[in-house]
Amino acid sequence: MRSKSGSKYPRSWPLTVIWALLIIAYITTAGVESAPPLHCALQAMGSDRVLFSVDYPYQSAETATEFLKTVEIEPSVKEALASGNAARLLGV
């Protein structure tokens, strides 16, 4: 559904609501170093909606990175989680 201006969001919606809708469409891996929850997130959200992150200072960047390197998922999904999805989301 598009507004008359062609936008996906009506002009009457506050920017904060639109921003919230965009952000909640993504989840992060912060605090997760276990394959079953990661696979569940990928299945529920899709590999294009999950971002790698670290819950510093509660989680070690080294162990989180090692988990991502060794977890059994497709290489293209690893690349998307590690950087591709964030780059696309941020437009960089």
C-alpha positions in Angstrom: 0.0 0.0 0.0 1.4 3.4 -1.0 0.3 6.9 -0.1 -0.7 9.4 -2.8 2.9 10.7 -2.8 4.2 7.3 -3.6 5.7 6.7 -0.2 5.1 3.4 1.6 4.2 5.4 4.8 1.4 7.9 5.1 2.6 11.5 5.6 0.4 11.7 8.7 2.6 9.1 10.5 5.2 10.6 12.8 8.8 10.0 11.7 9.4 8.1 15.0 6.7 5.6 14.1 8.2 5.1 10.6 11.7 4.7 12.0 10.4 2.1 14.6 8.8 0.1 11.8 12.1 0.0 9.9 14.2 -0.9 12.9 12.0 -3.7 14.3 12.3 -5.5 11.0 15.8 -6.5 11.9 17.3 -8.5 14.8 20.8 -9.0 16.0 22.9 -11.9 17.2 24.0 -10.1 20.4 24.5 -12.5 23.2 23.9 -15.6 21.0 26.7 -18.1 20.6 24.6 -21.2 20.0 23.4 -22.6 16.7 19.8 -23.5 17.5 18.7 -19.9 18.4 20.6 -18.5 15.4 18.9 -21.0 13.1 15.6 -20.2 14.6 16.2 -16.4 14.0 17.2 -17.1 10.4 14.1 -19.2 9.8 11.7 -16.7 11.4 13.2 -13.5 10.1 15.1 -14.6 7.0 18.8 -14.3 6.5 18.4 -10.7 5.1 17.0 -9.5 8.4 19.6 -10.7 10.9 22.7 -8.7 11.8 25.8 -9.8 13.6 26.6 -7.9 16.8 28.3 -8.2 20.1 26.8 -7.4 23.5 29.9 -5.6 24.8 31.0 -5.7 27.7 28.9 -8.8 28.5 30.0 -10.8 25.5 33.5 -11.2 24.1 34.0 -10.0 20.5 36.5 -12.8 20.0 34.2 -15.6 21.0 31.2 -14.1 19.1 33.3 -13.8 16.0 34.7 -17.3 16.4 31.1 -18.6 16.7 30.1 -16.9 13.5 33.1 -18.3 11.7 32.4 -21.9 12.8 28.6 -22.2 12.9 27.2 -24.4 10.2 25.4 -22.0 7.8 25.8 -21.2 4.1 28.8 -18.9 3.4 26.5 -16.4 1.7 24.4 -16.2 4.9 27.6 -15.7 7.0 28.6 -12.8 4.7 25.2 -11.3 5.0 25.2 -11.6 8.8 28.8 -10.3 9.2 28.5 -7.2 7.0 26.2 -7.4 4.0 22.9 -6.8 5.8 24.3 -3.9 7.9 25.8 -2.3 4.8 22.5 -2.6 2.9 20.5 -1.2 5.9 22.9 1.7 6.4 23.3 2.4 2.7 27.0 2.0 2.7 
